[in-house]
Amino acid sequence: MAHIDAAFRSSRINEAYFFVKNEYVLVNYAPGTTDDKVLVGPHLIEAGYPSLKGTAFAEPGIDCAFGSHHMDQAFIFSGNLCAQINYAPHTTNDRIIKGPMTITAMFPFFKGTVFENGVDAAFESTKNYEAYLFKDNQYALINYDYDSHLISIDLINRGFPSLKNTYFESGIDAAFALHNTDEAYLFKGDYYARINFASGTTEDNITGGIKKILTYWPSLRGILPLKSSG
């Protein structure tokens, strides 16, 4: 089963990090083609991100992440914990900026919502300092800047009508935003979809249908599913 736990877009064009259990790979995702390739890994998270050694993000691992509009930064989640990191692409000079702390300590507006105990998937919007977070069949649109606040919470199939009656309306395992468009990749089990999320509207659409990950991401064949090295 080609299960991806988390992903986030790098600040480097067409590059994204994928996490499965306690391991990760860095991929050039070659949008719109099957020319994707693994650039780094698979490696243990604690080997590639020394700042995370001894934290829940290294073991059991990262189960949600999204890149930040602050250069080389990302938010990572494991269970009810989260942290803001500088991931220092292509180096091991990463550092924790904030955390680890509970999700509600980082984002107090999630208290009393399904997001306070964990987040399944997330990707950043094209609007500065905004991101979409997913848990079960719900999503939240947040502003994560210094004055972070909740913009909205709703059902996935209401906020993203293109996902209604699809595999993704009941939940999303992992996601990341593309670099140059209002598009994101969504992953669940063996499948993925590329969507135009039409920021600020409900005019989203799926590009090319829902497809098998290993058919269209050849670089991941023989890598997924990763076998935990811990």
ChimeraX attribute file (.defattr): number of C-alpha atoms within 10 A of each C-alpha:
attribute: neighborCount
match mode: 1-to-1
recipient: residues
	/A:1	11
	/A:2	20
	/A:3	19
	/A:4	25
	/A:5	25
	/A:6	29
	/A:7	32
	/A:8	28
	/A:9	28
	/A:10	27
	/A:11	20
	/A:12	13
	/A:13	13
	/A:14	16
	/A:15	22
	/A:16	23
	/A:17	24
	/A:18	23
	/A:19	26
	/A:20	25
	/A:21	24
	/A:22	24
	/A:23	25
	/A:24	26
	/A:25	22
	/A:26	23
	/A:27	22
	/A:28	19
	/A:29	22
	/A:30	14
	/A:31	14
	/A:32	11
	/A:33	9
	/A:34	13
	/A:35	13
	/A:36	19
	/A:37	16
	/A:38	18
	/A:39	16
	/A:40	14
	/A:41	16
	/A:42	20
	/A:43	17
	/A:44	23
	/A:45	25
	/A:46	20
	/A:47	14
	/A:48	24
	/A:49	22
	/A:50	16
	/A:51	20
	/A:52	21
	/A:53	15
	/A:54	10
	/A:55	14
	/A:56	17
	/A:57	26
	/A:58	23
	/A:59	19
	/A:60	17
	/A:61	25
	/A:62	26
	/A:63	24
	/A:64	30
	/A:65	32
	/A:66	29
	/A:67	30
	/A:68	26
	/A:69	19
	/A:70	12
	/A:71	13
	/A:72	17
	/A:73	22
	/A:74	23
	/A:75	22
	/A:76	25
	/A:77	26
	/A:78	26
	/A:79	19
	/A:80	14
	/A:81	23
	/A:82	27
	/A:83	21
	/A:84	22
	/A:85	23
	/A:86	21
	/A:87	24
	/A:88	16
	/A:89	17
	/A:90	12
	/A:91	9
	/A:92	14
	/A:93	13
	/A:94	19
	/A:95	16
	/A:96	18
	/A:97	14
	/A:98	13
	/A:99	16
	/A:100	21
	/A:101	15
	/A:102	19
	/A:103	24
	/A:104	18
	/A:105	15
	/A:106	18
	/A:107	19
	/A:108	14
	/A:109	17
	/A:110	19
	/A:111	13
	/A:112	10
	/A:113	12
	/A:114	16
	/A:115	22
	/A:116	20
	/A:117	17
	/A:118	20
	/A:119	27
	/A:120	23
	/A:121	29
	/A:122	31
	/A:123	28
	/A:124	29
	/A:125	28
	/A:126	20
	/A:127	12
	/A:128	13
	/A:129	17
	/A:130	22
	/A:131	22
	/A:132	21
	/A:133	23
	/A:134	27
	/A:135	23
	/A:136	19
	/A:137	15
	/A:138	20
	/A:139	27
	/A:140	23
	/A:141	22
	/A:142	22
	/A:143	21
	/A:144	19
	/A:145	13
	/A:146	7
	/A:147	6
	/A:148	15
	/A:149	16
	/A:150	15
	/A:151	13
	/A:152	12
	/A:153	17
	/A:154	14
	/A:155	19
	/A:156	23
	/A:157	20
	/A:158	14
	/A:159	22
	/A:160	23
	/A:161	18
	/A:162	20
	/A:163	19
	/A:164	15
	/A:165	10
	/A:166	12
	/A:167	16
	/A:168	23
	/A:169	19
	/A:170	16
	/A:171	21
	/A:172	27
	/A:173	25
	/A:174	29
	/A:175	32
	/A:176	27
	/A:177	29
	/A:178	26
	/A:179	18
	/A:180	9
	/A:181	12
	/A:182	17
	/A:183	23
	/A:184	22
	/A:185	20
	/A:186	22
	/A:187	29
	/A:188	21
	/A:189	16
	/A:190	16
	/A:191	21
	/A:192	25
	/A:193	22
	/A:194	23
	/A:195	23
	/A:196	20
	/A:197	24
	/A:198	16
	/A:199	15
	/A:200	12
	/A:201	9
	/A:202	14
	/A:203	13
	/A:204	19
	/A:205	17
	/A:206	18
	/A:207	13
	/A:208	10
	/A:209	10
	/A:210	17
	/A:211	14
	/A:212	15
	/A:213	22
	/A:214	18
	/A:215	13
	/A:216	17
	/A:217	18
	/A:218	15
	/A:219	19
	/A:220	19
	/A:221	13
	/A:222	9
	/A:223	15
	/A:224	17
	/A:225	15
	/A:226	21
	/A:227	12
	/A:228	12
	/A:229	9
	/A:230	10
